[in-house]
Amino acid sequence: MITGLLMLEENHKYLETVSSFAWKLKEKTSYPSKLILFNFQFDFNKYFNDFKYYLENYSSYLSCWDKIVNFKISFDSSDFYIPNVITKILTEDMKLDSLKLDKSQFIISPANIIFSEVIPYIGTKCNGSIISQAEDINEDLTFVSSIFGGKVLALTNPLNKPVFITIKSYSNTIPNKEKNNEYEEIEIKLNNDFYDLILIERIKTETAIKLEDAKIVISGGRGLGSKEGFELLKELANLLGGAVGASRAAVDSGWTDPQYQIGQTGKTVSPELYIAIGISGASQHIAGMNKSKFIIAVNTDPEAPIFKYSHFGIVDDYKNFLKEFINILSAYK
Ligand SMILES: Cc1cc2nc3c(=O)[nH]c(=O)nc-3n(C[C@H](O)[C@H](O)[C@H](O)COP(=O)(O)OP(=O)(O)OC[C@H]3O[C@@H](n4cnc5c(N)ncnc54)[C@H](O)[C@@H]3O)c2cc1C
């Protein structure tokens, strides 16, 4: 059995990632495996009472699962910490037959902020193997993950079953089968006794669009030269409906906050369009954005390594580029 773990939100990126990886894994394994998806749905989710919305709107990704189990989780307080809740449901509610993870050969989840915390805990509890940030799988069932900021590709061969895998970003074709999956809904009502971690405070950040979910990301680096450069990036982001990211050099210079850092020690993004402005293309930065579908780089140095990774390059002072681009876009608004 291959089990997927997900917490579906508005963005279907993680659904696509987990579904396509699970499908490829099924194709690579020689034994017939059943695909089962566990979705954790919290009561703050807009579609809490209507998961069928997902089933209908994202059927192309969901149809590859033989069974979907949707956990509808509600609380009597707001102090919960999501990774803690999911971990406890998976480890303590094992009496639910469908939750017996050790019946699975492979458990797949996105390498996002939630499951990167959940997987090491439950993986160790089940005495399984853990593969973090996988990017691909080979014929011989070895897994490919990039390490050391993308400088090295690691090939791992998991010895213990079940194998817990977090997937950095993966998208491949999944067959759009007829929708004939089994669907089960399990309601879980939690009270304060359930948690052993209490959330003290939620601090709202400035960005309107979450960096990880944005379809367009415009990132600035040391080449912007000042905090004012980031104001121009925000203007462009508003016009394009995107989010602003940064290199570590820009964060270290105090021009923007650490939560916008992209890279090995920052966030991983895979938008449709990534615009790198005044960023040289150090491997630690590339590690956080190299799965973007289309990359544009703007840099005064024609030899800047970022051009090796970009689909389109502009050798110019970023101010010229931004001025022109913002003018053109404003004219169309
Ligand atoms: C353990 C470790 C972890 C790290 N993690 C991260 C990470 O998560 N994310 C990250 O980004 N970095 C990370 N780094 C740092 C990384 O190695 C680089 O130092 C950093 O990415 C460089 O940022 P930059 O490209 O903005 O600056 P630089 O390398 O200084 O590049 C600036 C670029 O701007 C160009 N430029 C200058 N003026 C202009 C202009 N007017 N118009 C257009 N272009 C111009 C220059 O030609 C140059 O290419 C990490 C480093 C280590 C050791």
The ligand as a Tripos MOL2 file, in Angstrom:
@<TRIPOS>MOLECULE
LIG
   53    58     1     0     0
SMALL
NO_CHARGES

@<TRIPOS>ATOM
      1 C1         25.0970   27.5430    4.9940 C.3       1 LIG1
      2 C2         24.6490   28.6380    4.0690 C.ar      1 LIG1
      3 C3         23.2920   28.7710    3.8220 C.ar      1 LIG1
      4 C4         22.8400   29.7770    2.9580 C.ar      1 LIG1
      5 N1         21.5050   29.8910    2.7090 N.ar      1 LIG1
      6 C5         21.0800   30.7920    1.7970 C.ar      1 LIG1
      7 C6         19.7000   30.8870    1.4580 C.ar      1 LIG1
      8 O1         18.8250   30.2020    2.0050 O.2       1 LIG1
      9 N2         19.3540   31.7910    0.5080 N.ar      1 LIG1
     10 C7         20.2490   32.6040   -0.1250 C.ar      1 LIG1
     11 O2         19.8490   33.4090   -0.9880 O.2       1 LIG1
     12 N3         21.5620   32.5370    0.2020 N.ar      1 LIG1
     13 C8         21.9870   31.6750    1.1530 C.ar      1 LIG1
     14 N4         23.3080   31.6470    1.4790 N.ar      1 LIG1
     15 C9         24.1860   32.7130    0.9650 C.3       1 LIG1
     16 C10        24.6740   32.4770   -0.4580 C.3       1 LIG1
     17 O3         25.8630   31.7230   -0.4340 O.3       1 LIG1
     18 C11        24.9790   33.8120   -1.1710 C.3       1 LIG1
     19 O4         25.9110   34.5430   -0.4040 O.3       1 LIG1
     20 C12        23.7480   34.6970   -1.3750 C.3       1 LIG1
     21 O5         22.7170   33.9570   -1.9950 O.3       1 LIG1
     22 C13        24.1200   35.8710   -2.2660 C.3       1 LIG1
     23 O6         23.0260   36.7280   -2.3980 O.3       1 LIG1
     24 P1         22.8950   37.6700   -3.6600 P.3       1 LIG1
     25 O7         22.8700   36.8630   -4.8950 O.co2     1 LIG1
     26 O8         21.7730   38.5970   -3.3990 O.co2     1 LIG1
     27 O9         24.2360   38.5530   -3.5590 O.3       1 LIG1
     28 P2         25.5180   38.5520   -4.4670 P.3       1 LIG1
     29 O10        26.0990   37.2020   -4.6040 O.co2     1 LIG1
     30 O11        26.4050   39.6220   -3.9320 O.co2     1 LIG1
     31 O12        24.9760   38.9900   -5.9070 O.3       1 LIG1
     32 C14        24.4880   40.2450   -6.2220 C.3       1 LIG1
     33 C15        24.2350   40.2650   -7.7270 C.3       1 LIG1
     34 O13        23.6250   41.4970   -8.0830 O.3       1 LIG1
     35 C16        24.1660   41.9230   -9.3330 C.3       1 LIG1
     36 N5         23.9760   43.3750   -9.4120 N.ar      1 LIG1
     37 C17        24.7000   44.3480   -8.7970 C.ar      1 LIG1
     38 N6         24.1760   45.5720   -9.0820 N.ar      1 LIG1
     39 C18        23.1110   45.3470   -9.9070 C.ar      1 LIG1
     40 C19        22.1560   46.2100  -10.5370 C.ar      1 LIG1
     41 N7         22.1820   47.5400  -10.3620 N.pl3     1 LIG1
     42 N8         21.1970   45.6490  -11.3190 N.ar      1 LIG1
     43 C20        21.1460   44.2930  -11.4980 C.ar      1 LIG1
     44 N9         22.0220   43.4460  -10.9200 N.ar      1 LIG1
     45 C21        22.9860   43.9590  -10.1290 C.ar      1 LIG1
     46 C22        25.6120   41.4960   -9.2930 C.3       1 LIG1
     47 O14        26.1570   41.3770  -10.5950 O.3       1 LIG1
     48 C23        25.5260   40.1500   -8.5650 C.3       1 LIG1
     49 O15        25.4070   39.0870   -9.4640 O.3       1 LIG1
     50 C24        23.7690   30.6560    2.3480 C.ar      1 LIG1
     51 C25        25.1290   30.5010    2.6010 C.ar      1 LIG1
     52 C26        25.5740   29.5050    3.4550 C.ar      1 LIG1
     53 C27        27.0450   29.3510    3.6970 C.3       1 LIG1
@<TRIPOS>BOND
     1     1     2 1
     2     2     3 ar
     3     2    52 ar
     4     3     4 ar
     5     4     5 ar
     6     4    50 ar
     7     5     6 ar
     8     6     7 ar
     9     6    13 1
    10     7     8 2
    11     7     9 ar
    12     9    10 ar
    13    10    11 2
    14    10    12 ar
    15    12    13 ar
    16    13    14 ar
    17    14    15 1
    18    14    50 ar
    19    15    16 1
    20    16    17 1
    21    16    18 1
    22    18    19 1
    23    18    20 1
    24    20    21 1
    25    20    22 1
    26    22    23 1
    27    23    24 1
    28    24    25 2
    29    24    26 1
    30    24    27 1
    31    27    28 1
    32    28    29 2
    33    28    30 1
    34    28    31 1
    35    31    32 1
    36    32    33 1
    37    33    34 1
    38    33    48 1
    39    34    35 1
    40    35    36 1
    41    35    46 1
    42    36    37 ar
    43    36    45 ar
    44    37    38 ar
    45    38    39 ar
    46    39    40 ar
    47    39    45 ar
    48    40    41 1
    49    40    42 ar
    50    42    43 ar
    51    43    44 ar
    52    44    45 ar
    53    46    47 1
    54    46    48 1
    55    48    49 1
    56    50    51 ar
    57    51    52 ar
    58    52    53 1
@<TRIPOS>SUBSTRUCTURE
     1 LIG1         1 GROUP 0 **** ****
